Amino acid sequence: METPTKSNKVHIGRKISRIREIRGIKQDYLAIELGVSQQTISKIEQSEEVEDATLEKIAKVLGVSPEGIKNFNEESLINNINSSYDNSTFNVNNHCTFNPLDKLMEVVEENKSLYERLLASEREKNELLKNK
């Protein structure tokens, strides 16, 4: 009887997911920065292997090196945090890389443009119906 053995392979997708969570980055944000869908990010995070080019792009957005992702170990991270923690110098770097108001205004303008196109389309339909 054979016993199941653990794979020695490193699951890069899980490491990407965990680093993203630790950094406080959502899949949606990562997807926007990479120019892909949120579903693509989900698939990447479920993948055992990730292409080097993709890994480099993800690493850049996460603010780490590709090697940092490959060598990521949560236990050593916790040990590192515990050993270097000092109440007087605790610093959290949670910065936004874009202005949320700018993003909101982009969406408002896009919505306005879509509404204007919809109105123009409805006007065309009405004209066609009148001419029949």
C-alpha positions in Angstrom: 0.0 0.0 0.0 1.4 3.4 -1.0 1.2 6.3 1.3 0.7 9.8 -0.2 3.8 11.9 -0.1 3.9 15.7 0.0 5.2 17.4 -3.1 8.5 19.2 -2.7 7.3 21.8 -5.1 6.7 25.3 -3.8 3.2 26.6 -4.4 4.0 30.1 -5.8 0.3 31.1 -6.1 -0.3 30.6 -2.4 2.8 32.7 -1.6 1.5 35.5 -3.9 -1.9 35.3 -2.2 -0.4 35.4 1.3 2.0 38.3 0.5 -0.9 40.2 -1.1 -3.0 39.7 2.0 -0.2 40.8 4.3 0.4 43.9 2.3 -3.3 44.7 2.4 -3.8 44.5 -1.3 -7.0 43.2 -2.8 -7.2 41.0 -5.9 -9.1 43.7 -7.7 -6.3 46.2 -7.2 -3.6 43.7 -8.3 -5.7 42.9 -11.4 -6.1 46.6 -12.3 -2.3 47.2 -11.9 -1.5 44.2 -14.1 -4.2 44.9 -16.7 -6.0 41.6 -16.2 -9.3 40.5 -14.6 -9.8 39.6 -11.0 -10.6 36.0 -12.1 -7.1 35.8 -13.7 -5.5 36.8 -10.4 -7.6 34.2 -8.6 -6.3 31.5 -11.1 -2.7 32.7 -10.7 -3.1 32.4 -6.9 -4.4 28.8 -7.3 -1.5 27.9 -9.6 1.5 25.9 -8.3 3.8 27.6 -10.9 3.8 31.1 -12.4 5.7 32.2 -15.4 8.8 34.3 -14.6 7.5 37.4 -16.5 4.2 37.3 -14.7 5.9 36.8 -11.4 8.1 39.8 -12.0 5.1 42.0 -12.7 3.3 40.8 -9.6 6.3 41.2 -7.5 6.7 44.8 -8.6 3.1 45.6 -7.7 3.4 43.9 -4.3 6.7 45.8 -3.6 8.8 42.7 -3.3 11.3 40.9 -5.5 10.5 37.7 -7.4 13.0 35.9 -5.2 11.2 37.3 -2.2 8.0 35.6 -3.4 9.7 32.3 -4.2 11.5 32.2 -0.9 8.6 33.5 1.2 8.1 31.7 4.5 5.4 32.9 6.8 7.0 31.4 9.9 10.3 33.3 9.3 8.3 36.5 8.6 6.5 36.2 12.0 9.8 35.5 13.7 11.4 38.5 12.0 8.5 40.7 13.1 8.6 39.4 16.7 12.4 39.8 17.0 12.4 43.3 15.5 9.3 44.7 17.2 9.9 47.9 19.2 6.9 49.9 20.5 8.7 53.2 20.0 9.4 52.7 16.3 6.4 50.8 15.1 5.6 52.0 11.6 3.0 50.8 9.2 3.5 51.8 5.5 0.0 51.6 4.2 0.0 54.0 1.4 -2.3 54.3 -1.6 -0.6 54.4 -5.0 -3.5 56.3 -6.5 -5.9 59.1 -5.5 -9.3 57.5 -4.8 -11.0 60.7 -5.7 -9.4 60.7 -9.2 -10.6 57.1 -9.7 -14.1 58.1 -8.6 -14.2 61.0 -11.0 -13.0 58.7 -13.8 -15.9 56.4 -13.1 -18.3 59.3 -13.0 -17.1 60.6 -16.3 -17.3 57.2 -17.9 -20.8 56.7 -16.5 -21.8 60.1 -17.9 -20.4 59.2 -21.3 -22.3 55.9 -21.3 -25.5 57.7 -20.4 -25.1 60.2 -23.2 -24.5 57.4 -25.7 -27.6 55.6 -24.4 -29.7 58.7 -24.9 -28.4 59.2 -28.4 -29.3 55.6 -29.2 -32.8 56.0 -27.9 -33.2 59.2 -29.9 -32.2 57.3 -33.0 -34.7 54.6 -32.3 -37.5 57.2 -31.8 -36.6 58.9 -35.1 -36.7 55.5 -36.9 -40.1 54.7 -35.4 -41.5 58.1 -36.3 -40.4 57.7 -39.9 -42.2 54.4 -40.4 
